[in-house]
Amino acid sequence: QKVLEKLVPALPALIGGSADLTTSNGTRTTHHKPVTAQDFSGNYIHYGVREHGMAAAMNGMALHGGIVPYGCTFLVFTDYCRPAIRLSALMGLRVIYVMTHDSIGLGEDGPTHQPVEHLAALRAIPNLNVFRPADPIEVAECWELALAAAHTPSILALTRQAVPTLRRKAEGENLSAKGAYLLAQAPSGRRDVTLLATGSEVGIAIDARELLAKEGIEAAVVSMPCWELFAAQGVAYRTEVLGSAPRVAVEAAVAQGWERWIGERGIFVGMSGFGASAPAAKLFEHFGITPVAVAAAARQLISRA
């Protein structure tokens, strides 16, 4: 919402909306005026509980031209949006899907509302950038990239739970632009293991790195906000980021697709089934998506070497 407070007044073509989840999504700003049956001059559309209708309408707006539409709902409800998302990608439209409550971190709503397979399903769609930023800085960077992608739709998968700001040093470039980057180097520069993560789990990887450092194990942390952009980079850059050390990936979703980045030797820490109803912290502990579990996986990999 803080990013949108800056973007909306600066970009008159940006038309927002939500499928009956405006308050939960946090995607209406003080600069928005609703579109109504009596007044079309607004810049925010209350679509109602019509996720597919919202996504299809945004395709129409993008095809018309002069409009950059973004629409919001929970990530789990991309199930209802997917036919229109697929057509956004097929037609090469700049449509931005802001999908919040992106994991078991949404908590008490339970497994019906907790996406586990959705990131994998969306990443399978050609010409679709799936962004899962780790902190407020990456959120701003991913918005910039989504707006710049004139012929590619974007998913912005965002958490419900609060996440810490991981990057506090001013950068002269958009580090998310290459899809993945080295967020934290191994203390001496020599990697024993590389920890890969997206979204809210990047913070878990950072904490695991600190646990391992106390044991003399040197871990690097790679944030991967957009697989598609990373895959488009040259071999040299991908090799530099991923390194040659064993890899552990952590994401609060199913493992499908991660084998591309962790290889046959790697270990995935994440979900293998549906979620449950409980506060977010208890769910991450219950499903073993914790710094302790990531550190244990790293030690297991190193012991095999």
N, C-alpha and C positions, 0 to 999 in steps of 0.2 A: 504494500500500500504506500509506503514511503517513496518507493521508486516511481509509482504511478502519479503521486502528487507532483513530481517534477516533470514527468513525461506528458501528461494530459494537456496542461496549458501550453506546452511547447510544440505539440503536434496536433493541430486541429483535425487531421484526418483520422486520428485514433478514436475508434468507437468501441466502447466497452459494453459489457453485459454479463448476466449470470442467470443460470437456470434455477432460480428460486433459492440461491444460497449466497446472496450478496454479503450478508453480515459475516457468515462463516468464511467465505473466500477472502474477504477484505479487499475487494477489487473496485469499490466505488470510492471516489475521492471527493474532496470539497469543490472540485472544479467540474463535477458532472451534473448534468441536468437530464432527467428521464425523458425518453421518447414516449409520447402518449398518442392515443387515437385522435386527440384534438390538436396535438402540437408535435410535429416531426422535427423540430429544430434542436432537439436534445442530442446528447452524445453518450447516453447510457440506456441500454434496453433491458427491461425486466422480462425475460423470456418465459417465466413460469417453469413448471416441472416438465420441460420439453428439451431434453439434452440433444436428441437427434435433430429436432427442429432448429435449435440454436446453431448447431454446427453447420447444418445445411444453409441456413440463412446467412451465416458468415461467408460461406462459399459464394453465395450470390452477390454479397456486398463487394467481396474482393474481385469478382469477375466484372462488376460494374465499373470499378476503378475509382480512384480518388478517395478510397476508404481503406484504412488498415484496421480490420476488426479483431478484437480479442473477446473471448468468452470463457466463462469460469464455471466449474463444478468440481466435485470430488473426483480424484483419479479413478476410483473404482467405477464411476459412471461413464468412463470412456467406452465401456461395453455398449452403451446406447449411442454414443457418438461415432463409433468406429467406421460405419459405412461412409459417413460424410468426411471423416478425417482421411480415409483412404482416397476419396475423390479430391480432397485438397492437395494431397501429394501427387496424385496422377495428373492433375491439371496444373501443377506448379504454382499454387496460390500462396500469397503471404497472408496466412491466417494463423493467429496465435491462440493456442488453447492453454489457459492457465488452470492447471489441475492441482488442487490442494489436497491436504489430508492423504499424503502419498504412501503411507505404510501402516503397519500395526501401531505406529506412534499416535494414531488418532484415538486409540484407547477404548473407552467404554462402549462405543457404538457397536463393537464386536465384528466378527468375521464377515458379516454381510457387507460391511462398509470398509473393510480393510483390504486394499489391493495387494496381491502377492504375485500374480502372474501377469499383471498389466504392463509393467515396464518391458518385459520380454516380448509381449504381443505387439506393443507399439514400436519397439526397436526392429521388429521384423518387417515393417512397412517401408518400402523404398522411398527415397526422397522425403523423409520426415526426420527432422532434428529433434531428438528427445533430450531435453536439458533437465538435469537434476542438480541444482546448485547446492553447495555445502553451507553457505553463510550469506549474510547480506551483500557482501562485496560480489560474490559470484552471481547472486540474483540480479544485481545491476548489470553485470557483464553479460549475462545470458539474455536479458531484455535487449541490450544493444545488438547482440548477434541476431536475435529473432527479428528485430525491426529491419536489420540490414539484409536479411535473406529474402530478396525480392521474389524468388521463384521456388521457395521451399517453406512449407508450413512448419510450425514449431509447437512442441509440447513443453510447457514449463511445469515440472512436477515439484511441488513445494510441500514442506512439512506443515503439520498442525502445531507440533511442539516447538518451543523456542530452541534455537541453536546459537552457540557462541560465535562471535566474529573471530575467525581463525587467521585472517590476514589483516594486519594493522600497519604494515609498511606501504607507503604510497608507491604505486607502480606506474611506469610510463606506458604500459601497454595492457591490453585486455588479455589476461593469462588464460581465460577460458576459450579464447578464439581458436586454439589448436586442439580443443576437445579434452585434453588431459595435460597435466604439468606436474612437476616435482614441487610439492607443497613444503615438504620437510626433508632435508637431506639427512643421510646417515651422519652422526656426529663427526666422525673423522673423514667422511667421504667414501669409506669402504663399506659397501652394503653386505650384510649377512642375509638380509631378507627385504623384500619390497612389499609394502602394504598398499593395496589398491582399494579405493572406496568412492562412493558417490553420496551426495546429499547429506542427510543427518548422520550417516555412518562415518563420514570423514573425521568428525570429532572423536568417534570411537577409535579409529585408527591412530589418531594423534596420541590418545591416552595409552593405547597399546604400545606405541613406540616408546613412551616414557617408562612403562613397566619393563620392557625389554632392555632399555638402556641401563637400568639398575642391575641387570644381570650380565652386563657387558656385551649384549647382543645389539648390533648396529642395524637399525631398521630405517628405511626411507619410506615416506608416505607420498603417494600419488593421488591427487584428486582428479576424477574423471567425469566432469560435468556433462560431456556430450560424446558418446562413443562414435557417432557418425562423423563428427569433425575430426576426431583423433584418427579414425580409420583413413581419412582423406589425406593425412600428412605423409610425408616421405618416410621411407624405411629408416633412415638415419635418425630422424627425430623420435620416431616411435621406439627405436632401440635405446636411444639415450634416456628416454623417460622411464621405460620399463626395466632397463638394466638386465643383467645376466643372473642375478641372484634369484633364489626361489621366491615365489609370489603367493601371497594370501590376499583374497578379495573378500570384502565385507559389504553386504547390501541387504537391507530388510525386504527382500523379495526372493523369488526362486532363482536358482543357479543358472537357468538356461541362458546361454550366450556368453557366460563368463569364461568358458573354456578357451575362447578365442584369445583372452588376455592373460590367463594364468597358466595355460599350457597343461600338459599331462601331469606334471609334477605338482601343480598348484593345489591349494585347498581353498574351498569356498565356505564362508561363514554367513549364514542367512536363513531363509525360510525353506522348508521342504513340504509344507502343507498350509492349511488355512490358519488364520489367527484365532484370537479369543477375546473375551470381554474383560478388561481390567485396565487400570491406569497404565499409561505408556511405559513408565519405568519398570513396572512389574512384568510387563509383556516382553520387553527386551531381555530381562533377566531370565524369564521362563523359557524363551526360545534360544537362549544362549548367544545373543548378539550383543556382546559386551567386550570391553577391553581385555578382560581376563581370558575370554575364549579366543580372541584374535591372537593374543600373545602365546597361548597354548598351541594354537595351530602353527605359529611361526617356529616355536621350539621343536614341534614334531617334524616340520620340514627340514630344519637344520640337522636334526638327528639322523635323517635319512641320507644326507649328503655324504 
